[in-house]
Amino acid sequence: MRRVVLGNGVVGLSIAFGLLRRANASDEIVVVGPPQRPGSATLAAAAMLNSFAEIEHGGLDTDIDLFRFEMSHRATRLWPAFEQALIDAAGDRLPSGCSACQGCAGGGCFKSGTYVVNNNAADDLDDLNFDAILTALVDFNEQHDVISPKDIPHYKPHQRYRASRALFIHNEGWFNPRIMLEKMEGALRRAPNVRFIDEGVDRFSHADGAITHATLMSGNQVEGDQFVLATGATAWDVLDRSGLRDLIQRIFYGIGTSIEIRSPDDALSHVIRTPNRGLACGLYAAPYFQGPNEPNDHVLVGASNFIAPQLHTHGRLTSIEGLLNGAIKQINSNYYRADLIRVNVGARPNSQDTYPLLGKTSIDNLFAATGTKRDGFHLAPLISEVMANMLHGEAVDERYALFAPSRKPLRTMTRDEAVAKAVRHQMSAAYQHGFSPATSRMPDQIAANMRDAVERLHDQIGAKDWGIPPEMLDMYRYGHAIP
């Protein structure tokens, strides 16, 4: 059996590794993807394993959202064994940064512990999201401590942005994603039945209800028995060029920017982050491990977010400015003298309904794994296991059918719920980026204008009994998302 995995980011490599762990002597696994990984979401990420720290107010209210959280929570528990399997498989192909690695339990590029701070840099949506995190931690009996912000190591915000509340979540950690990609690739390249093709995919050819081959950017063709489309945000574009644009809902580019800094005097020991904020993931600072013999003084600060119909390869100045200010004012005021090492830009795969696409498409030998937004790295061990089971024709939890790639977009909010959430998140985003209204009715008037605009958009697209996800408003407004 020849299985062709199209995509060499963390999702594609994880699926290939899941297949490798089950392969027999006659199986061949082909991994297709350009080594530069243009637009890679993983290379711009802090690779935080956050399940609880990502919870938002109302974020667990539906069965679908609860299942997505369950997936995230289970993925966290799968990571230690998954990483140890990678280390064992990579052997002498481990990257230099892993030379002293002993897996999750041994430190190195992974460490557990995330601080969540509740400050006043945005609006009271932060408070609601912080409360939602705390409630879930208690409800799920997850190990955590309610602490004083002043007890957080290397947390030195500007006085006007200091936190009033803080949590420490013991079992939510982070990796260096660049080292992890090297580790995954090393494990796969060491295997005799895995072949890499270092270029991108252009399109599929299909006949009689099956994919016959994939054509690469060079014009070369790759044949296979099964194909896995795991190219991240470009997945829908590949299908569009193949004449298969209706096979799955559209995947958009969630453009995220992060910055890597070096701060020898204020090296972080754990992640420090805010709750999620309006239309984005809030602000975070994560240690960025360089290697066992390197100073632990690099920090990754993120992350911005905007949804686009095409790839943006450069960071917007407003995104970079927001991260620089946020790092200095909300995390550590001494970062004003830190070195700026790198600006990262990546494209998260955002589906039209904002939920992942995992499993077999309506074409029998074509599978897809995309639409994971900012959860692709975190979910990697779970996706590896579930997709390998699906490709082998084995049963999985029936709830994964909710995320079948060829489904119609899920509609989990009523119109009223979506309009209220959109206004709430847009106002929060405004405060997050420096909105300072006069002492008047201005905030209420702006919110009313926003509500009118969102209501009109729902009318224009005929959304009478369902609501547009707030982050997708512009994609519907400008005709990129089709109801």
C-alpha positions in Angstrom: 0.0 0.0 0.0 1.4 3.4 -1.0 0.1 6.3 1.0 0.9 9.8 -0.1 0.8 12.5 2.6 0.7 15.9 1.0 2.0 18.5 3.5 5.2 18.5 5.6 4.1 20.7 8.5 3.4 19.3 11.9 0.0 17.8 10.9 1.4 16.1 7.8 4.5 14.7 9.5 2.4 13.5 12.5 0.1 11.6 10.2 3.1 10.1 8.3 4.6 9.0 11.7 1.3 7.5 12.7 1.3 5.5 9.5 4.9 4.5 10.0 4.2 3.1 13.4 1.7 0.7 11.9 3.5 0.0 8.6 4.5 -3.5 7.4 7.3 -4.4 5.0 5.1 -3.8 1.9 3.9 -0.3 2.9 5.3 2.8 1.4 4.8 6.3 2.8 5.5 9.3 0.6 5.7 12.8 2.2 5.4 15.7 -0.2 6.2 19.3 0.8 8.8 22.1 0.2 11.6 22.2 2.7 11.2 26.0 3.2 7.6 25.5 4.4 6.3 28.9 3.2 3.5 30.2 5.3 3.9 27.4 7.9 1.7 28.1 11.0 4.0 25.8 13.1 7.2 27.9 12.4 5.4 31.0 13.7 3.9 29.4 16.8 5.0 29.0 20.4 3.7 25.4 20.3 1.9 25.8 23.6 -0.1 22.7 24.8 -2.9 24.8 26.1 -6.4 23.3 26.5 -7.8 25.1 29.6 -5.9 28.3 28.9 -7.7 28.6 25.6 -11.2 28.3 27.0 -13.5 31.3 26.3 -16.7 32.4 27.9 -19.4 30.2 26.4 -16.8 28.1 24.7 -18.1 24.8 26.1 -21.8 25.4 25.7 -22.4 23.1 22.7 -21.8 19.3 22.3 -19.5 20.1 19.3 -17.4 22.6 21.3 -17.2 20.2 24.2 -16.0 17.4 22.0 -13.3 19.7 20.4 -12.2 20.5 24.0 -12.1 16.8 24.8 -9.8 16.3 21.8 -7.5 19.0 22.9 -7.4 17.7 26.5 -6.7 14.2 25.3 -3.9 15.4 23.0 -2.1 17.0 26.0 -2.1 13.6 27.7 -0.8 11.8 24.5 2.2 14.1 24.0 4.7 12.4 26.5 4.4 9.0 24.9 4.2 10.5 21.4 7.4 12.5 21.8 9.2 9.5 23.4 8.2 7.4 20.3 9.7 10.1 18.1 13.0 10.1 20.0 13.2 6.4 19.8 12.5 6.4 16.1 14.8 9.2 15.2 17.9 7.7 16.9 21.0 9.2 15.5 18.9 11.5 13.3 17.8 13.6 16.3 18.5 17.3 15.8 21.4 18.8 17.7 19.0 20.7 20.0 17.8 17.3 21.2 21.1 15.8 22.0 20.3 15.7 25.8 16.6 15.1 25.3 14.9 12.5 27.5 11.3 13.2 26.4 8.7 15.2 28.1 9.8 14.0 31.5 13.4 15.0 30.9 13.0 18.7 30.3 14.9 20.0 27.3 12.6 21.7 24.7 9.5 20.8 26.7 8.5 22.1 30.1 5.1 22.2 31.9 3.5 25.1 33.6 1.5 28.0 32.2 0.6 31.3 34.0 -2.6 33.0 33.0 -2.9 36.6 34.0 -6.0 38.8 34.1 -5.0 42.4 33.5 -6.9 45.5 32.3 -5.2 45.9 28.9 -8.4 45.1 27.1 -12.0 45.1 28.4 -14.0 42.9 30.7 -14.2 40.1 28.2 -10.8 39.2 29.6 -12.5 38.8 33.0 -15.3 36.5 31.6 -12.7 34.4 29.8 -10.5 34.1 32.9 -13.6 33.1 34.9 -14.4 30.4 32.3 -10.9 29.0 32.5 -11.1 28.8 36.3 -14.5 27.2 36.2 -13.4 24.5 33.8 -10.3 23.8 35.8 -12.5 23.1 38.8 -15.1 21.2 36.9 -12.6 18.9 35.3 -10.5 18.6 38.4 -7.4 19.8 36.6 -4.3 20.6 38.7 -4.0 24.4 39.1 -3.3 27.1 41.7 -4.8 30.5 42.1 -1.8 32.7 42.8 -0.8 36.3 43.3 0.5 37.9 40.1 3.5 39.2 42.0 4.7 35.6 42.6 5.1 34.9 38.9 8.8 34.7 38.0 10.0 37.4 35.5 6.5 39.0 35.4 7.3 42.7 35.6 4.5 44.6 33.7 4.1 48.3 33.5 2.2 49.5 36.6 -0.8 50.5 34.5 -1.1 47.0 33.0 -0.5 44.9 36.1 -2.7 41.9 36.6 -5.2 41.7 39.5 -5.6 37.9 39.2 -3.5 34.9 38.1 -3.6 31.2 37.7 -0.9 28.5 37.3 -1.9 25.5 35.3 0.5 22.7 36.1 0.2 20.4 33.1 0.0 22.8 30.2 3.5 23.4 28.6 5.2 24.2 25.4 7.8 23.0 22.9 10.2 24.7 20.5 8.2 23.9 17.3 11.3 24.2 15.0 13.2 21.6 16.9 10.1 19.4 17.0 9.7 19.5 13.2 13.3 18.5 12.9 12.7 15.6 15.3 9.7 14.4 13.4 11.5 14.7 10.1 14.5 12.9 11.5 12.3 10.0 12.7 10.7 9.7 9.3 13.8 10.1 7.1 15.5 7.3 9.1 12.8 4.8 8.1 13.5 2.8 4.9 9.9 2.8 3.8 9.4 6.6 4.0 10.3 8.7 1.0 10.4 12.5 0.9 9.7 14.6 -2.1 10.9 18.1 -1.4 8.4 20.2 -3.4 4.9 21.5 -3.2 1.7 20.0 -4.6 -0.2 21.8 -7.4 -3.3 19.7 -8.0 -5.0 16.3 -8.1 -6.1 14.3 -11.1 -9.2 12.1 -10.6 -11.3 9.6 -12.6 -14.1 7.2 -11.7 -14.5 8.6 -8.2 -10.9 8.3 -7.2 -7.7 10.3 -7.1 -5.3 8.8 -9.7 -2.2 11.0 -9.0 -1.0 14.3 -7.6 0.8 16.7 -9.8 3.6 18.7 -8.2 4.7 22.2 -8.9 7.5 20.9 -11.1 5.0 19.0 -13.2 6.1 15.6 -11.8 3.4 13.2 -10.8 3.0 11.1 -7.7 0.8 8.0 -7.8 -0.6 6.3 -4.7 -3.4 4.1 -3.3 -4.4 6.7 -0.7 -3.8 10.4 -0.5 -3.9 12.7 2.6 -4.3 16.4 2.0 -2.6 18.0 5.0 -1.2 21.2 3.4 -2.7 23.5 6.0 -4.2 26.8 4.8 -3.5 25.9 1.2 -5.7 22.8 1.2 -8.7 24.4 -0.5 -6.5 26.1 -3.1 -5.1 22.7 -4.1 -8.6 21.4 -4.6 -9.7 24.5 -6.4 -6.9 24.0 -8.9 -8.0 20.4 -9.3 -11.6 21.3 -10.2 -12.7 20.0 -6.8 -13.5 23.3 -5.0 -16.9 22.0 -3.8 -15.4 18.9 -2.2 -14.8 20.7 1.1 -15.7 24.1 2.6 -13.3 26.8 1.9 -10.2 27.1 4.1 -8.9 30.6 4.8 -5.6 31.9 5.9 -5.5 32.9 9.5 -2.4 35.2 9.3 -0.5 35.2 12.6 2.6 37.1 13.5 5.0 36.4 16.4 8.3 37.9 17.4 11.4 36.1 18.8 13.4 38.2 21.2 16.5 37.7 23.3 16.5 38.9 26.9 19.5 37.6 28.9 18.5 39.4 32.1 14.8 38.3 32.1 14.7 34.7 30.7 11.4 33.1 31.2 10.9 29.8 33.1 7.3 29.3 32.1 4.7 30.6 29.7 3.0 33.8 30.7 -0.2 34.6 28.8 -3.6 36.4 29.0 -6.9 34.7 28.3 -8.1 34.7 24.7 -9.2 38.2 23.6 -11.5 39.6 21.0 -11.0 37.8 17.6 -7.6 36.5 18.7 -5.6 34.4 21.2 -4.6 37.2 23.5 -1.0 37.9 24.4 1.6 35.3 25.4 5.3 35.1 26.1 6.9 31.6 25.9 10.4 30.4 26.6 12.1 29.4 23.3 14.6 26.6 24.0 17.6 26.7 21.7 19.5 23.6 22.8 21.1 21.9 25.8 24.3 24.0 25.6 22.7 27.3 24.7 21.6 30.1 27.1 17.9 29.9 27.9 17.3 33.6 27.1 15.1 33.5 23.9 11.4 34.3 24.3 8.6 34.0 21.7 5.9 36.7 21.9 2.6 36.3 20.1 0.3 36.4 18.5 -1.7 38.5 16.1 -4.5 37.2 13.9 -6.5 38.3 10.9 -8.4 36.1 8.3 -7.5 36.5 4.6 -8.4 34.7 1.4 -4.8 34.4 0.4 -1.4 34.0 2.0 0.5 37.1 3.4 4.2 36.4 3.8 5.2 39.5 5.7 4.1 40.8 9.1 2.0 43.9 9.2 3.5 46.8 11.1 0.4 47.1 13.3 0.8 43.5 14.3 4.5 43.9 15.2 3.9 47.1 17.0 1.1 45.6 19.0 3.3 42.6 20.1 6.3 44.8 21.0 4.1 47.1 23.1 2.3 44.2 24.7 5.5 42.4 25.6 7.0 45.5 27.2 3.8 46.8 28.9 2.0 43.6 29.9 4.7 41.0 30.4 8.0 42.5 31.3 8.9 46.2 31.1 12.6 45.3 30.8 12.0 43.9 27.4 12.5 47.4 26.1 16.2 46.5 25.9 15.7 43.0 24.5 17.2 42.1 21.1 14.7 41.5 18.3 15.8 38.2 16.7 13.1 37.4 14.2 9.6 38.2 13.0 7.6 35.1 12.2 4.5 35.0 10.0 2.4 31.9 9.5 -1.0 31.0 8.1 -3.3 29.0 10.4 -5.8 26.9 8.4 -9.2 28.4 9.3 -12.3 26.6 7.9 -15.4 28.6 7.0 -17.2 27.2 10.0 -14.1 27.4 12.2 -14.0 23.7 13.0 -11.4 21.1 11.9 -11.7 18.9 8.9 -10.5 15.4 9.7 -11.1 12.1 7.8 -12.2 10.7 4.5 -13.7 13.0 1.9 -16.5 12.0 -0.5 -13.7 10.7 -2.8 -13.0 7.3 -1.4 -9.2 7.4 -1.5 -8.7 11.0 -0.5 -8.5 12.0 3.2 -8.0 15.5 4.6 -6.6 17.0 7.8 -6.9 20.8 7.9 -8.9 23.6 9.5 -7.2 23.1 12.8 -6.7 26.9 13.3 -4.1 27.4 16.0 -4.5 23.9 17.4 -2.6 21.9 14.8 0.6 21.4 16.8 -1.3 20.7 20.0 -3.5 18.1 18.4 -0.6 16.4 16.5 -0.5 13.1 18.6 -4.3 12.8 18.4 -4.5 13.5 14.7 -1.6 11.0 14.2 -3.5 8.3 15.9 -7.0 9.0 14.6 -6.0 9.6 10.9 -3.9 6.4 10.9 -6.9 4.5 12.2 -9.1 6.0 9.5 -6.6 5.3 6.7 -6.5 1.7 7.8 -10.3 1.5 7.8 -10.7 1.1 11.5 -13.4 2.5 13.6 -12.9 5.7 15.6 -15.1 7.7 17.9 -18.3 8.3 16.0 -18.2 12.0 17.0 -15.4 12.5 14.5 -18.1 12.4 11.9 -19.0 15.9 13.0 -15.7 17.0 11.4 -16.0 15.0 8.2 -14.2 17.0 5.5 -17.0 17.0 2.9 -19.7 18.2 5.4 -21.7 21.3 5.0 -20.4 24.2 7.3 -21.5 23.6 10.9 -23.8 26.3 12.3 -23.6 26.2 16.1 -24.9 29.7 16.9 -28.2 31.4 16.4 -28.3 34.7 14.6 -28.8 36.6 17.9 -26.0 34.8 19.6 -23.6 35.4 16.7 -24.5 39.1 16.5 -24.0 39.6 20.2 -20.7 37.8 20.2 -19.5 39.7 17.2 -20.1 43.1 18.8 -18.6 41.9 22.1 -15.4 40.7 20.4 -15.1 43.7 18.1 -15.3 46.0 21.1 -12.8 43.9 23.0 -10.4 44.0 20.1 -10.7 47.8 19.9 -9.8 48.2 23.6 -7.0 45.7 23.2 -5.5 47.9 20.5 -5.7 51.2 22.4 -9.3 52.4 22.1 -9.8 55.2 24.7 -13.2 56.7 24.3 -14.4 60.0 25.7 -16.4 60.0 28.9 -19.7 59.9 27.1 -22.1 57.6 25.3 -19.5 56.9 22.7 -18.9 53.2 23.5 -22.6 52.4 23.5 -23.0 54.3 20.2 -20.1 52.5 18.6 -21.4 49.2 19.8 -24.9 50.0 18.3 -23.3 50.9 15.0 -21.4 47.6 15.0 -24.6 45.7 15.8 -26.4 47.4 12.9 -23.6 46.5 10.5 -23.5 42.9 11.6 -27.3 42.6 11.4 -27.3 44.0 7.8 -24.6 41.5 6.8 -26.8 38.7 8.1 -29.7 40.0 6.1 -27.5 40.4 2.9 -26.4 36.8 2.9 -29.8 35.4 4.1 -28.7 34.2 7.5 -32.0 34.2 9.2 -31.8 31.3 11.6 -28.0 30.9 12.0 -25.1 33.1 12.8 -21.8 34.0 11.2 -18.7 33.2 13.4 -17.3 36.6 14.4 -13.8 36.0 13.0 -15.4 35.2 9.6 -17.4 38.4 9.2 -15.1 40.0 6.6 -14.9 36.8 4.6 -18.7 36.9 4.2 -18.8 40.7 3.8 -16.5 40.6 0.8 -17.9 37.5 -0.8 -15.0 35.1 -0.1 -17.2 32.9 2.1 -20.4 31.6 0.4 -23.4 30.7 2.6 
